[in-house]
Amino acid sequence: MHLPTVVQTLWYVSVAATVILLLRLRFAQLDRVYRWFWWFLVLNVSESIVLIPLQSRYFLWANIYMATRFVGVVISIFLVMELYRHALAAHPAIARFGQQAVGYLLGAACLVAAASLFILPVLGPGPSRVLYYFLAFERTADSAVLLFLLLASGFMLWFPVRISQNVAVFIGGFVTYFVTRWVGLLTIGLHRAWVNDLNVAMTSLSLVCLVSWIMLLRPAGETASVVTGRRWSPREMERLTGQLTALNTKLEGFSEKSSRISLQS
């Protein structure tokens, strides 16, 4: 089968799978728990439904793409903060610190990305110089989001953290899903033959993530829990648990001290 046709078919199937996932989350009332994830999916499916009939009208397509992707960057920031809150629910002080760090640093990354657009050279001809600059901004912002997702994943692979099964499925799937989007942005401008091959692989991987979420995210997964970290070494897990508890206690003390100083001033 012609590769562009395969990519198009996979895109349609992914849109359908996203709609099914949204309905499943709604009926399971998990859309209230993973609110920013819900809006992330709503934006993606809305963008696809609007853009599908506009593929022949390039400039209108590009304008809608840039508007929805800018909103998508903002939602991604809040989604990562939501991820930290769910993943570190047992350690609220560390979760608050992680959320604040995500907010400040991702905000700074977006400002740097926006400022860099004024000095970026145009590397080659293209139908839309504005779209070229926007894609550069989107790549920078998505790279920062991906960095925090990988840091969160690395933290949970190292430290023993008790999380719900749904959170484990959500994080594992979203890291994979977001990596495919990030790679897609990096491959823009490559030789068309390579892009088609990569699009088939990345769209297939995204579809696997969507199907996994449809099958595995369920209300019972909120009460069932798993423990991350190096479970093969109980002694090491006990030591790391102590470190995690001590870090959470120190951050709580620091937060209380900062609050007292703010009230006194």
Secondary structure, DSSP 4 states (H G I P E B T S, - for coil): --HHHHHHHHHHHHHHHHHHHHHHHHHTT-TTTTHHHHHHHHHHHHHHHHHGGGTT-HHHHHHHHHHHHHHHHHHHHHHHHHHHHHHTTTSHHHHHHHHHHHHHHHHHHHHHHHHHTTTPPP-S--S-HHHHHHHHHHHHHHHHHHHHHHHHHHHHHHS--EEEHHHHHHHHHHHHHHHHHHHHHHTTTS-HHHHHHHHHHHHHHHHHHHHHHHHH--GGGGT-EEE-S-TT-HHHHHHHHHHHHHHHHHHHHHHHHHHHHHHH-
